């Protein structure tokens, strides 16, 4: 698809030099740069942290470790 874009002359010259150095056309170079930028934004959206929901309470029970899955399972099943 053809389209017309207006670039800053210095930026366009840098892109031309890079494309030449990488032995690709200016079009291919600009396409690759645009794809990279767009995929970067998608990765950033996926890695954004969401706040954890919290509940009222006084924290962990004494003696319970979040790294002990068996104890946590027993606690949730009411065995402790």
OpenMM code with the backbone's topology and positions (N, CA, C; nanometers):
from openmm import Vec3, app, unit

residues = "UNK UNK UNK UNK UNK UNK UNK UNK UNK UNK UNK UNK UNK UNK UNK UNK UNK UNK UNK UNK UNK UNK UNK UNK UNK UNK UNK UNK UNK UNK UNK UNK UNK UNK UNK UNK UNK UNK UNK UNK UNK UNK UNK UNK UNK UNK UNK UNK UNK UNK UNK UNK UNK UNK UNK UNK UNK UNK UNK UNK UNK UNK UNK UNK UNK UNK UNK UNK UNK UNK UNK UNK UNK UNK UNK UNK UNK UNK UNK UNK".split()
positions = [
    Vec3(0.0844, -0.1169, 0.0000),
    Vec3(0.0000, 0.0000, 0.0000),
    Vec3(0.0891, 0.1234, 0.0000),
    Vec3(0.0555, 0.2173, -0.0799),
    Vec3(0.1336, 0.3400, -0.0884),
    Vec3(0.0688, 0.4483, -0.0044),
    Vec3(0.1541, 0.5263, 0.0594),
    Vec3(0.1071, 0.6413, 0.1361),
    Vec3(0.2180, 0.7454, 0.1372),
    Vec3(0.1855, 0.8642, 0.1750),
    Vec3(0.2849, 0.9708, 0.1810),
    Vec3(0.2993, 1.0155, 0.3254),
    Vec3(0.4224, 1.0201, 0.3710),
    Vec3(0.4518, 1.0662, 0.5055),
    Vec3(0.5529, 1.1787, 0.4984),
    Vec3(0.5452, 1.2717, 0.5908),
    Vec3(0.6412, 1.3811, 0.5970),
    Vec3(0.7325, 1.3579, 0.7171),
    Vec3(0.8630, 1.3482, 0.6915),
    Vec3(0.9614, 1.3255, 0.7962),
    Vec3(1.0533, 1.4454, 0.8102),
    Vec3(1.1063, 1.4621, 0.9285),
    Vec3(1.2118, 1.5588, 0.9511),
    Vec3(1.3299, 1.5166, 0.8620),
    Vec3(1.3922, 1.6126, 0.7944),
    Vec3(1.4990, 1.5802, 0.6993),
    Vec3(1.6153, 1.5061, 0.7641),
    Vec3(1.6550, 1.5482, 0.8835),
    Vec3(1.7671, 1.4844, 0.9522),
    Vec3(1.7325, 1.3399, 0.9903),
    Vec3(1.6113, 1.3189, 1.0376),
    Vec3(1.5665, 1.1847, 1.0744),
    Vec3(1.5627, 1.0941, 0.9513),
    Vec3(1.5118, 1.1464, 0.8424),
    Vec3(1.5047, 1.0689, 0.7192),
    Vec3(1.6447, 1.0333, 0.6687),
    Vec3(1.7369, 1.1240, 0.6791),
    Vec3(1.8741, 1.0982, 0.6349),
    Vec3(1.9385, 0.9891, 0.7210),
    Vec3(1.9146, 0.9952, 0.8520),
    Vec3(1.9671, 0.8906, 0.9398),
    Vec3(1.9083, 0.7544, 0.9039),
    Vec3(1.7784, 0.7518, 0.8756),
    Vec3(1.7133, 0.6260, 0.8372),
    Vec3(1.7691, 0.5739, 0.7057),
    Vec3(1.7917, 0.6619, 0.6108),
    Vec3(1.8498, 0.6202, 0.4816),
    Vec3(1.9875, 0.5586, 0.5018),
    Vec3(2.0703, 0.6219, 0.5845),
    Vec3(2.2051, 0.5700, 0.6102),
    Vec3(2.1992, 0.4335, 0.6778),
    Vec3(2.1099, 0.4184, 0.7740),
    Vec3(2.0967, 0.2899, 0.8429),
    Vec3(2.0474, 0.1810, 0.7469),
    Vec3(1.9506, 0.2152, 0.6654),
    Vec3(1.8975, 0.1192, 0.5685),
    Vec3(2.0081, 0.0748, 0.4723),
    Vec3(2.0872, 0.1700, 0.4277),
    Vec3(2.1984, 0.1403, 0.3375),
    Vec3(2.3001, 0.0495, 0.4064),
    Vec3(2.3314, 0.0794, 0.5316),
    Vec3(2.4282, -0.0002, 0.6070),
    Vec3(2.3776, -0.1422, 0.6307),
    Vec3(2.2462, -0.1573, 0.6435),
    Vec3(2.1863, -0.2891, 0.6671),
    Vec3(2.1452, -0.3588, 0.5377),
    Vec3(2.1747, -0.2944, 0.4245),
    Vec3(2.1459, -0.3518, 0.2920),
    Vec3(1.9969, -0.3827, 0.2726),
    Vec3(1.9141, -0.2896, 0.3183),
    Vec3(1.7696, -0.3027, 0.2966),
    Vec3(1.7185, -0.1708, 0.2405),
    Vec3(1.6000, -0.1769, 0.1822),
    Vec3(1.5412, -0.0537, 0.1296),
    Vec3(1.4931, 0.0333, 0.2459),
    Vec3(1.4769, 0.1604, 0.2176),
    Vec3(1.4261, 0.2529, 0.3180),
    Vec3(1.2874, 0.2081, 0.3640),
    Vec3(1.2066, 0.1628, 0.2714),
    Vec3(1.0725, 0.1145, 0.3054),
    Vec3(1.0800, -0.0010, 0.4043),
    Vec3(1.1644, -0.0990, 0.3762),
    Vec3(1.1786, -0.2148, 0.4650),
    Vec3(1.2310, -0.1710, 0.6016),
    Vec3(1.3236, -0.0776, 0.6038),
    Vec3(1.3799, -0.0293, 0.7300),
    Vec3(1.2721, 0.0397, 0.8145),
    Vec3(1.1941, 0.1266, 0.7526),
    Vec3(1.0885, 0.1987, 0.8237),
    Vec3(0.9801, 0.1005, 0.8711),
    Vec3(0.9452, 0.0034, 0.7876),
    Vec3(0.8474, -0.0986, 0.8277),
    Vec3(0.8956, -0.1743, 0.9513),
    Vec3(1.0219, -0.2158, 0.9505),
    Vec3(1.0777, -0.2911, 1.0634),
    Vec3(1.0780, -0.2058, 1.1906),
    Vec3(1.1138, -0.0794, 1.1774),
    Vec3(1.1165, 0.0107, 1.2933),
    Vec3(0.9754, 0.0303, 1.3490),
    Vec3(0.8797, 0.0440, 1.2625),
    Vec3(0.7415, 0.0626, 1.3049),
    Vec3(0.6873, -0.0639, 1.3722),
    Vec3(0.7173, -0.1793, 1.3133),
    Vec3(0.6750, -0.3064, 1.3749),
    Vec3(0.7363, -0.3224, 1.5145),
    Vec3(0.8642, -0.2903, 1.5258),
    Vec3(0.9328, -0.3024, 1.6547),
    Vec3(0.8683, -0.2110, 1.7589),
    Vec3(0.8402, -0.0891, 1.7217),
    Vec3(0.7787, 0.0062, 1.8146),
    Vec3(0.6398, -0.0400, 1.8563),
    Vec3(0.5617, -0.0892, 1.7624),
    Vec3(0.4268, -0.1349, 1.7940),
    Vec3(0.4289, -0.2592, 1.8822),
    Vec3(0.5195, -0.3515, 1.8573),
    Vec3(0.5265, -0.4725, 1.9396),
    Vec3(0.5788, -0.4388, 2.0791),
    Vec3(0.6634, -0.3370, 2.0901),
    Vec3(0.7130, -0.2912, 2.2200),
    Vec3(0.5976, -0.2406, 2.3052),
    Vec3(0.5056, -0.1685, 2.2441),
    Vec3(0.3908, -0.1167, 2.3166),
    Vec3(0.3005, -0.2299, 2.3635),
    Vec3(0.2852, -0.3329, 2.2822),
    Vec3(0.2039, -0.4485, 2.3210),
    Vec3(0.2688, -0.5190, 2.4381),
    Vec3(0.4025, -0.5369, 2.4342),
    Vec3(0.4734, -0.6024, 2.5452),
    Vec3(0.4571, -0.5218, 2.6735),
    Vec3(0.4649, -0.3896, 2.6637),
    Vec3(0.4499, -0.3051, 2.7820),
    Vec3(0.3102, -0.3187, 2.8407),
    Vec3(0.2092, -0.3274, 2.7558),
    Vec3(0.0725, -0.3421, 2.8047),
    Vec3(0.0553, -0.4751, 2.8764),
    Vec3(0.1184, -0.5798, 2.8262),
    Vec3(0.1058, -0.7122, 2.8860),
    Vec3(0.1771, -0.7210, 3.0195),
    Vec3(0.2846, -0.6442, 3.0381),
    Vec3(0.3638, -0.6560, 3.1595),
    Vec3(0.3268, -0.5536, 3.2661),
    Vec3(0.2249, -0.4759, 3.2431),
    Vec3(0.1845, -0.3798, 3.3444),
    Vec3(0.1294, -0.4554, 3.4654),
    Vec3(0.1695, -0.4111, 3.5817),
    Vec3(0.1239, -0.4749, 3.7034),
    Vec3(-0.0133, -0.4208, 3.7416),
    Vec3(-0.0939, -0.5101, 3.7874),
    Vec3(-0.2252, -0.4707, 3.8355),
    Vec3(-0.2241, -0.4775, 3.9871),
    Vec3(-0.2923, -0.3864, 4.0527),
    Vec3(-0.2945, -0.3918, 4.1991),
    Vec3(-0.3667, -0.5188, 4.2456),
    Vec3(-0.3139, -0.5780, 4.3508),
    Vec3(-0.3761, -0.6966, 4.4068),
    Vec3(-0.4957, -0.6570, 4.4929),
    Vec3(-0.5982, -0.7371, 4.4854),
    Vec3(-0.7134, -0.7128, 4.5720),
    Vec3(-0.6758, -0.7548, 4.7132),
    Vec3(-0.7129, -0.6749, 4.8064),
    Vec3(-0.6846, -0.7071, 4.9459),
    Vec3(-0.8154, -0.7240, 5.0214),
    Vec3(-0.8064, -0.7944, 5.1309),
    Vec3(-0.9238, -0.8215, 5.2122),
    Vec3(-0.8943, -0.7812, 5.3556),
    Vec3(-0.9966, -0.7565, 5.4303),
    Vec3(-0.9783, -0.7195, 5.5698),
    Vec3(-0.9202, -0.8376, 5.6459),
    Vec3(-0.8468, -0.8085, 5.7473),
    Vec3(-0.7899, -0.9135, 5.8298),
    Vec3(-0.6657, -0.8614, 5.8992),
    Vec3(-0.6024, -0.9496, 5.9696),
    Vec3(-0.4846, -0.9082, 6.0455),
    Vec3(-0.3572, -0.9692, 5.9893),
    Vec3(-0.3580, -1.0090, 5.8640),
    Vec3(-0.2376, -1.0650, 5.8030),
    Vec3(-0.2351, -1.2166, 5.8121),
    Vec3(-0.1165, -1.2723, 5.7976),
    Vec3(-0.1012, -1.4174, 5.8003),
    Vec3(-0.1169, -1.4719, 5.9411),
    Vec3(-0.1651, -1.5943, 5.9479),
    Vec3(-0.1700, -1.6632, 6.0768),
    Vec3(-0.0284, -1.6929, 6.1223),
    Vec3(-0.0085, -1.6942, 6.2492),
    Vec3(0.1221, -1.7257, 6.3052),
    Vec3(0.1651, -1.8646, 6.2599),
    Vec3(0.2885, -1.8748, 6.2123),
    Vec3(0.3435, -2.0036, 6.1721),
    Vec3(0.3119, -2.0456, 6.0293),
    Vec3(0.2359, -1.9662, 5.9558),
    Vec3(0.2016, -2.0008, 5.8177),
    Vec3(0.2995, -1.9327, 5.7238),
    Vec3(0.3560, -2.0106, 5.6322),
    Vec3(0.4504, -1.9573, 5.5343),
    Vec3(0.3869, -1.9632, 5.3962),
    Vec3(0.3956, -1.8545, 5.3235),
    Vec3(0.3411, -1.8531, 5.1874),
    Vec3(0.4197, -1.9423, 5.0921),
    Vec3(0.5382, -1.9848, 5.1337),
    Vec3(0.6185, -2.0720, 5.0479),
    Vec3(0.5944, -2.2199, 5.0768),
    Vec3(0.5103, -2.2503, 5.1759),
    Vec3(0.4802, -2.3890, 5.2120),
    Vec3(0.3411, -2.4232, 5.1590),
    Vec3(0.3340, -2.4803, 5.0400),
    Vec3(0.2058, -2.5058, 4.9753),
    Vec3(0.1232, -2.6104, 5.0490),
    Vec3(0.1887, -2.7058, 5.1131),
    Vec3(0.1146, -2.8089, 5.1868),
    Vec3(0.0428, -2.7465, 5.3066),
    Vec3(0.1148, -2.6611, 5.3812),
    Vec3(0.0538, -2.5950, 5.4968),
    Vec3(-0.0593, -2.5034, 5.4530),
    Vec3(-0.0410, -2.4337, 5.3429),
    Vec3(-0.1471, -2.3460, 5.2927),
    Vec3(-0.2696, -2.4265, 5.2532),
    Vec3(-0.2473, -2.5382, 5.1862),
    Vec3(-0.3575, -2.6244, 5.1457),
    Vec3(-0.4321, -2.6780, 5.2670),
    Vec3(-0.3557, -2.7225, 5.3685),
    Vec3(-0.4174, -2.7717, 5.4918),
    Vec3(-0.4990, -2.6618, 5.5590),
    Vec3(-0.4461, -2.5408, 5.5617),
    Vec3(-0.5151, -2.4287, 5.6221),
    Vec3(-0.6469, -2.4007, 5.5494),
    Vec3(-0.6426, -2.4026, 5.4176),
    Vec3(-0.7621, -2.3746, 5.3400),
    Vec3(-0.8654, -2.4865, 5.3546),
    Vec3(-0.8177, -2.6102, 5.3766),
    Vec3(-0.9093, -2.7231, 5.3945),
    Vec3(-0.9588, -2.7325, 5.5373),
    Vec3(-0.9042, -2.6490, 5.6255),
    Vec3(-0.9478, -2.6478, 5.7637),
    Vec3(-0.8775, -2.7487, 5.8508),
    Vec3(-0.7642, -2.8046, 5.8040),
    Vec3(-0.6912, -2.9063, 5.8806),
    Vec3(-0.6008, -2.8462, 5.9862),
    Vec3(-0.5799, -2.7162, 5.9858),
    Vec3(-0.4926, -2.6539, 6.0859),
    Vec3(-0.5720, -2.5839, 6.1917),
] * unit.nanometer
topology = app.Topology()
chain = topology.addChain("A")
for resn in residues:
    res = topology.addResidue(resn, chain)
    for name in ("N", "CA", "C"):
        topology.addAtom(name, app.Element.getBySymbol(name[0]), res)
